[in-house]
Amino acid sequence: MNEVMECIMNRRSVRSYNDELPTGEQLETIIKAGLYAASGMNDQPWYFAAVQQPQLVAQARELLGGDPFYGANTIIFAFVDPQAHTPMQSVSLALGNMMLAAESLGVCSCWINAPSKGMFDSQQGQAFAGQLGVPAGYRCAGSLAVGFTDQSIPAAKPRRAGTYKIFKCAQQYEN
């Protein structure tokens, strides 16, 4: 099996993080994978903010009234231009690429939707977005908890049967 398929099949959402931080190089690689995701009409409608500064991580948790990040000390917020051709599809592909890149580097991740549910709507949330350099008008589409775990990572659960069909050519033609 090739390395890409191994990452796809081995990636799991991790919900328990230790204090170890991904390196700057690892974060750059993870974000770069997001930047190279497919996007509708190639408009690349995203903005990512990788947060490791303890005061900013604490501020995010406070805005959300808890810790939906499972103790991760690195959070990647994904923002998107809602006027783009396919904003949610594009940023979703970017987040997927980032999770696969993290897996390829031995870094754990988990997609966290909580920030996309109004975290940045309040005056405090808008101020926080300003601290992160979010372009005007962009909306939070989700985030990733990123880091390392001391827990064992479970094997994949079996895939549900009956979720696809392949329709092959009925006849083969030769010249």
C-alpha positions in Angstrom: 0.0 0.0 0.0 1.3 3.5 -0.8 2.1 6.1 1.9 -0.9 8.3 1.1 -3.4 5.4 1.5 -1.6 4.4 4.7 -2.2 7.9 6.1 -5.8 7.8 5.0 -6.5 4.4 6.6 -4.5 5.0 9.8 -5.6 8.6 10.7 -7.9 8.7 13.7 -9.5 11.6 15.6 -7.5 11.8 18.9 -9.4 13.1 21.9 -6.7 13.2 24.6 -3.5 15.3 24.3 -0.4 15.7 26.3 1.6 18.9 26.8 4.1 18.3 23.9 3.7 20.9 21.1 4.2 20.3 17.4 7.3 22.1 16.1 7.1 25.1 13.9 8.2 23.0 11.0 5.5 20.5 11.6 2.9 23.3 11.8 4.2 24.9 8.6 3.9 21.5 6.8 0.4 20.8 8.1 -0.8 24.3 7.1 0.9 24.0 3.7 -1.1 20.8 3.0 -4.3 22.8 3.6 -3.1 25.6 1.3 -2.7 23.0 -1.5 -6.2 21.6 -1.2 -8.6 21.8 -4.1 -10.9 24.7 -4.0 -13.9 25.8 -6.2 -12.6 27.8 -9.1 -9.2 27.8 -7.3 -10.3 30.8 -5.3 -8.5 29.5 -2.1 -11.0 31.1 0.2 -9.4 30.3 3.5 -7.4 31.8 6.3 -5.7 29.6 8.9 -4.6 30.7 12.4 -2.4 28.2 14.3 -2.5 29.1 17.9 0.0 27.8 20.5 0.5 30.8 22.7 -1.0 29.7 26.1 -2.9 33.0 26.6 -4.6 32.7 23.2 -5.4 29.0 23.8 -6.9 30.0 27.2 -8.8 32.8 25.6 -10.3 30.4 23.0 -11.4 28.0 25.8 -12.9 30.9 27.7 -14.9 32.1 24.7 -16.3 28.6 24.3 -17.0 28.1 28.0 -14.9 25.0 28.3 -12.3 22.9 26.4 -13.7 21.2 23.3 -10.1 20.8 22.2 -9.5 17.8 24.5 -6.5 19.4 26.2 -4.6 20.2 23.0 -2.2 23.1 23.3 -2.2 23.8 19.6 -5.4 24.8 17.7 -5.7 25.6 14.0 -8.7 27.8 13.3 -10.0 27.7 9.8 -11.8 30.7 8.4 -13.4 31.1 5.1 -14.7 33.8 2.8 -18.5 33.1 2.6 -18.7 34.8 -0.8 -16.4 32.2 -2.4 -17.7 29.8 -5.0 -17.7 26.8 -2.7 -16.6 28.0 0.7 -17.4 25.1 3.0 -16.5 22.4 0.5 -13.1 24.1 -0.1 -12.2 24.6 3.5 -13.4 21.1 4.4 -10.9 19.7 1.8 -8.2 21.9 3.3 -8.9 20.6 6.9 -8.9 17.1 5.6 -5.5 17.6 3.9 -4.2 19.1 7.2 -5.3 16.0 9.2 -3.6 13.7 6.7 -0.4 15.7 6.7 -0.4 15.6 10.5 -0.8 11.8 10.4 2.1 11.6 8.0 4.3 13.5 10.5 3.2 11.5 13.5 1.1 14.4 14.9 -2.4 13.7 16.2 -5.4 15.7 15.2 -9.2 16.0 15.7 -11.7 18.2 13.8 -13.5 20.4 16.2 -16.7 22.2 15.1 -17.4 24.1 18.3 -15.7 27.4 17.1 -17.8 27.5 14.0 -21.0 27.7 16.1 -20.9 31.3 17.1 -17.5 31.6 19.0 -16.6 34.7 16.8 -20.0 36.3 16.8 -19.8 38.2 20.1 -17.8 41.4 20.6 -15.2 39.4 22.5 -15.1 36.8 19.7 -14.6 39.5 17.1 -11.8 41.0 19.1 -10.2 37.5 19.3 -10.5 37.1 15.5 -8.8 40.5 15.2 -5.9 39.2 17.3 -5.6 36.3 14.9 -5.5 38.5 11.9 -8.7 37.2 10.4 -9.7 39.1 7.2 -12.9 41.1 7.5 -16.0 39.2 6.6 -14.5 35.7 7.0 -16.4 33.1 9.1 -15.0 30.3 11.2 -15.6 27.0 9.5 -14.1 24.8 12.1 -10.8 24.0 13.8 -8.3 21.3 14.4 -6.9 20.2 17.8 -3.3 19.2 17.0 -0.6 17.6 19.2 0.5 14.4 20.7 -1.1 11.8 23.0 0.0 9.3 25.6 -3.0 7.2 24.8 -3.0 4.2 22.4 -4.7 5.0 19.2 -7.4 2.4 18.3 -7.6 0.5 15.1 -10.1 1.6 12.6 -13.7 0.4 13.1 -15.0 -1.7 10.2 -16.5 0.3 7.3 -20.2 0.0 6.8 -21.2 -2.3 3.9 -23.3 -1.2 1.0 -22.0 2.4 0.8 -20.7 2.3 -2.8 -21.0 0.7 -6.2 -18.6 0.6 -9.1 -20.2 0.5 -12.6 -17.6 -1.0 -14.9 -17.7 -0.9 -18.7 -19.9 -3.7 -20.1 -17.7 -4.4 -23.0 -14.1 -4.0 -23.9 -13.1 -2.8 -27.3 -9.9 -3.4 -29.1 -8.5 -1.7 -32.2 
